[in-house]
Each structure stands twice: as structure tokens, then as C-alpha cells.
Amino acid sequence: MIALFCIFTLLFLAMSARLIMVQIVEAPRYQALALQQRERVIEFPARRGAIFDRNGESLAVSLDYSMIFTDPAHVVDPDGAALELAKVLDENPAILAAKMRGVVPGDRFEYIARQVAPKVAEKVEALDIPGIYFEKEPKRYYPGGRLAAHLLGFVNVDGTPFGGVEGAYDGILRGEAGQMTLEQDPAGRPLPQAAFTQTRPTAGRSLFLTVDKEIQYFTENALADAAQRFSADGGSAIVMRVGTGEILAMANVPSYDANEPGKTDPETQRNRAVTDMYEPGSAFKIVTASAALEERIVTPKSKFVVPDNLQVADRIINDSHPHATEKMTVSEIIEQSSNVGTLQIGLKLGGARLNHYIRRFGFGKPTGLDFPGESGGIVIDRADWSGSTIATLPIGQGVAVTPLQMAAAYSTIANDGVWVEPKLLYSTMAPSGDVETGSAPSTKRIISTRTARQMQKILTRVVRQGTGLEAQIPGYQVAGKTGTAQKPLPTGGYGSSYVGSFGGFAPASRPRLVVFVVLDEPSPIWGGATAAPTFRSITEFALRHLGVAPTGDAEKAARAIESATAHEPPAHD
């Protein structure tokens, strides 16, 4: 009896210890497991903040649509209800009936339809079907359709952003999602006594961009017209404010409708101005000339003996057209875009200093815009230079850049030698209306004011009497540089395809705007004949839209341009 008493005592003690472990020590873990088995959480996306241009014009808004869902436990007649719903929603009755029975036995939540227009939702509500419920659901809408599509990106039905501003600033725009909590037993059977618990979503902050809707619209149309007129495969254009880095427009072709992104190839949706790299060719010569002037190796009047071709290591560099050997000043070399003259400047500058200034101008790294997929370009490490690199880099071959990097480089010269970080976000606004201004862009002096002013004068002569005649604007003094670059082949070397470009600023004497235009495989190939007139069209509109006063007699300037373009030979760069 004593032995049995001891055994039972030990058993009861063991049972008590186990109960203490389960009910006290390990209780939180079991509670969590039980909750995980019986609880299902459904998230409802918050209303995204709107996106406006700098003047408060809507670029992206969220509209109140409806999400229709069912609780199968409350549905009385799944087949009959499905037939009624199918007529209004234009859906398959069999699929709707399956959802209303519960795809998984005991399921308490099934989507019937997402982002339903208000008028359709009202018709469904009028049917008064037991077990059918409604919840407000935001639908992203882009009033301009194709307007600024590459810049904005888009949002799918679940509120997931893809690219552009929508992706870059998702943390600000998305707000906090709401939740609905449902309970069921571990076997999936509904718990009739359990009630829904629901948390309402909190709207996100709205954005004001630096973009000007009117300039953006005109830039897109001008770029599309140029691509069609010159049979280009694609192109990009950027309009920036000098001194602030504010992007007033950023356009690409081909384009797409942000409201229907599924109808276009993903390749069409990328923002070429930020993601795509290309060899800039002669438009890059501003870096070589600026570096040589800054190091005081040359002056604008320094003369070089320039033949029409020159061999450096294993490469023969040719000018765009044959000519007799002639003496040319640094200013004339840039005006006429002489490859041979520019590489001679590069040879005098030397590889170490050329490499230093290329990187100092911001090439080889992203600009800091924080745009999704932004490329930093490619700059060859100094240790990997070949014998001919010193001949190709000065003329923009063997280096890969983005249009945005080039726009920032031209802005540096226009801004008296100070590089300004490109800026897209102007301010944010809370649902309450409180506005918070965006941070100021970072700046860095790249070249002296003296060098920048010398380059401004040289680039003004490029447009007045050099390869950039087609960029002249009546009433305004314009500075800029043409570019025509062979496209490298994947297997090495260069083919017969070209990229034409033009970068410049106006008014040249007191720059307000920088505009950079790139056309992929235009016909004719010359940047001076294709990208330059596109630059002119965009810049002229932007200047007048912003109320920038003309710098001279517009009528007299128009006659001078007409006379110059009528008698000068076609631009060859």
C-alpha cells in the first residue's frame, strides 16, 4: 500500500508539473499557435497619396472604388446569388458560385470582385444578397494617361508600385493598410460566435514634384514628333533649372499608358533618361575642354595644328569629314567639333588629369536622384586603360553615360562651375494639409567660375557659327554642343548605328534652363541636324512658358538665323 501510494503520488506530481509547464510556462507559445490556427487577417490597402506637379496639377490620384467580398457562412443560396451577380459583374456564374460556397471548406472570406466602379457597386448592393459585403478600395488613376508615365511608374491592383516616383517614394505615398480579422477553428470550420474586427486604413502623404505639367506635355510631344520625323528608334529629353537642379520635364519615347501598363512590353516602361547608358560622342567634349582650361594647359585661343586624322597607338581617329591640315584654336576645335583637335587637347592634358575630371563631373556613379534603376554609367579604371584610351575618351568613346548625367554636366557649366544634384521631389503633404518642403540638393564646385564662363562663351559660338546652328532660338542667346556617336557592338568595335544628341542652356548670358536631347538611331545621323532642332523647340516653349525675357531683338534674331541656316552647310556633329 505504501509503495502504491508513493507511485500515485509521483504520478500526480508529474501531471501537476506538466500542467504547470503547459498552462503557465509554455502558455504564450500555445496561445500563439492557437491564434495562428483560428485567425485569418485580410489587409485592405490604404489610399495612396496623390502626386502633383509643381503648380498643384494632378499627375496621379486614388479614386474610391469598391471591393466586393463574401462570407460563405452567411450565403443562403450560392447558385441563385451567383446568377444574379454574374449579370451585373459580367463574370462566370460557376466561378462566382464556387467562391460563395468557399474555395476552402469553412473559409470565411473570398473576393468576388476588385476595384469595382461605384455605379456597378451600387447595382450589386441593390440586389441585397445575404453574405455579400463591400469595402472601399482605392484605385490608382493617372489623369494624363501617357503623360509622365516613365517618370511616375504605376501601381497594380494590390497597391504594389512598379518603378518611377511610385516606387521611389512608396514609403511616403502608401500610408498604413487597414485590417480585417476573421476567426475559424483549426479544421477551417467557421466560428459563428466570433465577430469581425476591423482597423481602418490611414491615407499616405501626397507629393509635389518639381515637374511642370505644361513643359512635360510639350517635351513629350516634341520628342515623339522628332522620333517620327527622323525615324529614330527611341529618345529621351530632360529639362532642368540651372542652380536648383529641379527637373521640369523628363520624357522618353516610345511611351505607354500608365492606366493600362499590361498592354505594353516592360522594356517600353523603363525610364531611358535614367536607366539607359550610351556612348555620348562629341557632346562629351565639354569635359575635355573644361579640364584643360581649368588646369590652364590651354586658353580658348591656344592653337593646334589639326590634320583630318591622327593615329594613337592602334587607333586612327578621323574627323567627321576630310579637310586639309589647318591651325585651329581651342574655341574653333569645339565649335567645329574636331575629333582630332579634341584628342590633341586630351593628350596635352594627360590621362591622370582627364580621368580625374571625368569622375569629378559625376560620371561613373548615380546622380543621387534615387530613381529606381538609375545607372551610374561606366568609366574605365585608370589601371585598365589601353594605349588608345587617351585618344578615345576625350571625344566621348569608351565611356558610358546616362542622359541625366549629361544634363547635370551641362548644368554645371551653366551654373558657373557648380554641380547641383538633380531634384524631383519639391514637397510632401499630409492628409491634414500640413506641407513639408523637401531637402535642398547637394552641390559641389567642379571647375572655377573663370573656366565655366570661358566654356559658356565657346558653347555660345558653337550655336552661333559652329555645328549647333539648328539650336538657335529667335530672341534668345543659346549655348550648347552637338553629339554624334557610333554605337558599340556587343562583340566589340563599332557598327553603322548612331546616337544623336544635343545639350545646351539658355539664355547663354544668364542661364535659366538646361535641356538635353538624345535620339537613338535617327536619320540623318547627325545630332546637329536632329537633336538640335528638337532642343530648340523644347527650350523655346519652356522659356516663354516660364516668362523668361528675350535677350535681344527677336525679329532681328529670326532673320539672322534664317540667313545663317540658308547659307551654311549642314551640321556634321
Buried (B, 14 or more C-beta within 10 A) or exposed (E): EEEEEEEEEEEEEEEEEEEEEEEEEEEEEEEEEEEEBBEBEBEBBBBBBBBBBBEEBBBBBBEEBBBBBBBBBBBEBBEBBBEBBBEBBEBEBEEBBBBBBBEEEBBBBBEBBBBBEEEBBEBBBEEEBEBBBBBBBBBBBBEBBBBBBBBBBBBEEEBEBBBBBBBBBBEBBBBEEBBBBBBBEEEBEBBEEBEEEEBEBEBBBBBBBBBBBBBBBBBBBBBBEBBEBBEBEBBBBBBBBBBBBBBBBBBBBBBBBBBEBEEBEEEBBBBBBBBBBBBBBBBBBBBBBBBBBBBEBBEBEBBBEBBBEBEBEEBEBEBBEEBEEBEBBBBBBBBBBBBBBBBBBBBBBBBEBBBBBBEBBBBBEBBBBEBBBBBBBEBBEEEEBEEBBBBBBBBBBBBBBBBBBBBBBBBBBBBBBBBBBBBBBBBBBEEEEEEEEBEEBEBEBBBBEEBBEBBBBBBBBBBBBBBBBBBBBBBBBBBBBBBBBBBBEEEEEEEEBBBBBBBBBBBBEEBBBBBBBBBBBBBBBBBBBBBBBBBBBBBBBBBEEBEBEBBBEEEEBBEBBEEBBEEEEEBBB
